[in-house]
Amino acid sequence: MLDINSLKFDDKGLIPAIVTDADTGNVLTLAYMNEQSLKISMEKGLTCFFSRSRQELWLKGETSGNFQHIVSITADCDNDALVVKVRKDGPACHTGSDSCFTKLLFEGEEPDGFKLQSLYELLLDRKAKLPEGSYTTYLFEKGVDKILKKVGEESTEVIIAGKADDKAETVYEIADLAYHVMVLMVEMGISVEDIRTELASRHVIDHKVKQEKMV
C-alpha cells in the first residue's frame, strides 16, 4: 500500500485526480486534490477536491446530493497523478450529464464498441435538437403516449419470438424493446444510472446472510 507521503504534489500543492466509474470504467471527470482533500476523501470514503477557481475544498455532492463513493484510489508510476474509482449517486458533471467528457473531438477508424450510455446520450441529443427525418424525433414529437404504445408493441414481439423459441428473432426484438425503453427513459428524465442504482439496491445484506431479491 502506497504511503500518502510518497505522492508528488505540484508547486501549488495539487495532484490531478481522474475519476472513473467503478462499474463501467467510463471517465467521469478530471479534478484536483491537495493533501488535505485527499485525506478527507480517504477518511470519508467520498471524493473531496480542491477548487482551483474558488481556492477552497469541496466535497462532491455536498450541495447536489450527487456523492461519489470511493472504491479505490491508485497512483500512477510517477506518483504524480491519481485514478479514483467511484460509485456515484448521480450525474458527475454540473451540467447534469453522467460524465464531464461528452464532446467528441476525434474518432479513429475503430471507435469504441457499443455502450448503453452512448445510446442514451445520443437519444438525449436527439431530444434536444429534434433533427428532421429521425424516427427518434418522431417519437419525441408524438410524446409519451406514442412511446408507451411502442414499448407495449415491442414487448409483445419479444413474447411472440420467445414463445417460438427463435433465438435470433428474440435478440432482434429485445434490441427493439431496449431502444424504445431508453427513449421512454429520456422522455421521463430517467438515467442509466437510475436503473443501475435500482438494480443494485435489490441485493440486500441482512446480518451475515446475503438475500438476493432477484438473480
C-alpha positions in Angstrom: 0.0 0.0 0.0 1.5 3.3 -1.1 2.1 5.9 1.6 0.5 9.3 1.0 3.8 11.0 1.7 5.2 9.3 -1.4 2.9 11.3 -3.7 4.3 14.2 -5.7 2.1 17.2 -5.5 2.9 20.1 -7.9 4.3 23.5 -6.9 0.8 24.6 -5.9 0.3 21.6 -3.7 -2.1 19.8 -6.1 -2.3 16.5 -7.8 -4.7 15.6 -10.7 -7.4 13.0 -9.9 -9.0 11.2 -12.8 -12.4 10.0 -11.5 -13.8 6.8 -13.2 -17.0 4.8 -12.8 -16.1 1.6 -11.0 -18.7 -0.4 -12.8 -18.5 0.9 -16.4 -14.9 2.1 -16.5 -16.1 5.4 -18.0 -14.1 8.5 -17.2 -16.4 10.9 -15.2 -14.3 13.9 -14.5 -10.8 15.4 -14.0 -10.4 17.3 -10.8 -7.6 18.2 -8.4 -6.8 17.3 -4.8 -4.4 18.7 -2.3 -3.1 16.7 0.7 -6.0 17.8 2.9 -8.7 17.0 0.4 -7.1 13.6 -0.3 -7.0 12.8 3.4 -10.7 13.8 3.7 -11.6 11.6 0.7 -9.8 8.7 2.4 -11.4 9.3 5.8 -15.0 9.8 4.5 -14.8 7.4 1.5 -16.2 10.2 -0.6 -14.5 12.3 -3.2 -13.3 15.7 -1.9 -11.5 18.0 -4.3 -9.7 21.4 -4.2 -11.3 24.0 -6.4 -8.6 26.0 -8.3 -11.1 28.7 -9.2 -12.5 29.2 -5.7 -9.4 28.2 -3.9 -11.2 26.1 -1.4 -12.1 22.4 -0.7 -15.4 21.0 -2.0 -17.0 17.7 -1.1 -18.6 16.4 -4.3 -22.3 16.1 -3.7 -22.5 18.3 -0.6 -25.0 20.6 -2.3 -26.3 18.5 -5.2 -26.6 15.2 -3.4 -24.5 13.5 -6.2 -21.9 12.0 -3.8 -19.2 9.8 -5.2 -18.4 6.7 -3.0 -14.8 5.7 -3.4 -13.9 2.2 -4.4 -10.2 2.7 -4.7 -7.5 5.3 -5.3 -4.5 4.4 -7.4 -1.4 6.4 -8.1 0.5 6.3 -11.5 4.1 5.1 -11.9 5.5 8.6 -11.1 3.2 9.1 -8.1 2.1 12.4 -9.5 -1.5 11.6 -10.7 -4.4 9.6 -9.3 -7.2 7.4 -10.6 -10.2 7.4 -8.3 -12.7 4.6 -9.0 -16.2 5.5 -7.6 -19.8 4.5 -7.5 -21.9 7.7 -7.8 -25.2 8.8 -6.5 -26.0 10.9 -9.6 -24.5 12.8 -12.5 -20.8 13.6 -12.3 -21.0 16.8 -14.3 -22.5 20.1 -13.1 -24.4 20.2 -16.4 -26.4 17.1 -15.3 -24.5 14.8 -17.7 -23.3 11.4 -16.5 -19.8 12.4 -17.4 -17.9 15.7 -17.9 -16.4 14.2 -21.1 -19.2 14.3 -23.8 -17.8 16.4 -26.6 -16.3 14.1 -29.3 -13.2 15.7 -30.8 -11.8 12.8 -32.9 -12.8 9.3 -33.7 -10.4 6.7 -35.2 -11.2 4.0 -37.7 -12.1 1.6 -34.8 -14.3 3.6 -32.4 -15.3 2.2 -29.0 -17.8 -0.7 -29.0 -21.5 -0.1 -28.4 -22.4 1.1 -24.9 -25.9 1.7 -23.5 -24.7 5.0 -22.0 -23.6 6.1 -25.5 -27.0 5.3 -26.9 -28.6 7.2 -24.0 -26.5 10.3 -24.7 -27.4 10.1 -28.5 -31.1 10.0 -27.6 -30.6 13.0 -25.3 -29.1 14.8 -28.2 -32.0 13.8 -30.5 -34.5 15.1 -27.9 -32.6 18.4 -27.6 -32.1 19.0 -31.4 -35.1 17.1 -32.9 -33.4 16.6 -36.3 -35.8 16.2 -39.3 -36.3 12.7 -40.7 -35.2 10.9 -37.5 -37.5 8.2 -36.2 -36.4 9.2 -32.6 -37.5 12.8 -33.3 -40.9 11.4 -34.4 -41.3 9.6 -31.1 -40.4 12.6 -29.0 -42.7 14.9 -31.0 -45.6 12.4 -30.6 -45.0 12.3 -26.9 -45.2 9.8 -24.1 -48.4 8.0 -25.2 -46.9 7.1 -28.5 -43.6 6.0 -26.8 -45.5 3.8 -24.4 -47.5 2.3 -27.2 -44.3 1.3 -28.9 -42.9 -0.2 -25.7 -46.0 -2.3 -25.4 -45.9 -3.4 -29.1 -42.2 -4.4 -28.8 -42.8 -6.3 -25.5 -45.4 -8.3 -27.4 -43.0 -9.0 -30.2 -40.4 -10.3 -27.7 -43.0 -12.6 -26.2 -44.0 -14.0 -29.6 -40.4 -14.6 -30.6 -39.5 -16.2 -27.3 -42.5 -18.4 -27.4 -41.5 -19.6 -30.9 -38.1 -20.5 -29.4 -36.4 -18.3 -32.1 -33.2 -17.0 -30.6 -32.2 -14.7 -33.4 -35.6 -13.1 -33.7 -35.8 -12.8 -29.9 -32.5 -11.0 -29.8 -33.7 -8.7 -32.6 -36.9 -7.9 -30.8 -35.2 -7.4 -27.4 -32.9 -4.8 -29.1 -36.0 -3.0 -30.4 -37.6 -3.1 -27.0 -34.4 -1.8 -25.3 -34.2 1.1 -27.7 -37.8 2.1 -27.1 -37.5 1.7 -23.3 -34.5 4.1 -23.5 -36.5 6.6 -25.5 -39.0 6.4 -22.6 -36.3 6.9 -20.1 -35.1 10.1 -21.8 -38.6 11.4 -22.1 -39.2 10.8 -18.4 -35.8 12.0 -17.3 -34.7 8.6 -16.1 -30.9 8.0 -16.4 -29.0 4.7 -17.0 -27.5 5.4 -13.5 -31.0 5.4 -12.0 -31.6 1.9 -13.4 -28.2 0.7 -12.2 -28.8 2.0 -8.7 -32.3 0.4 -8.5 -30.9 -3.0 -9.6 -28.0 -2.7 -7.2 -30.5 -1.9 -4.4 -32.2 -5.3 -5.0 -29.3 -7.1 -3.4 -29.9 -6.8 0.4 -27.5 -8.0 3.0 -29.3 -9.0 6.3 -26.8 -9.6 9.1 -24.3 -12.1 7.5 -26.7 -13.7 5.1 -27.0 -12.2 1.6 -30.6 -12.3 0.5 -30.9 -11.7 -3.2 -34.3 -10.4 -4.3 -33.6 -11.2 -7.9 -30.9 -13.0 -9.7 
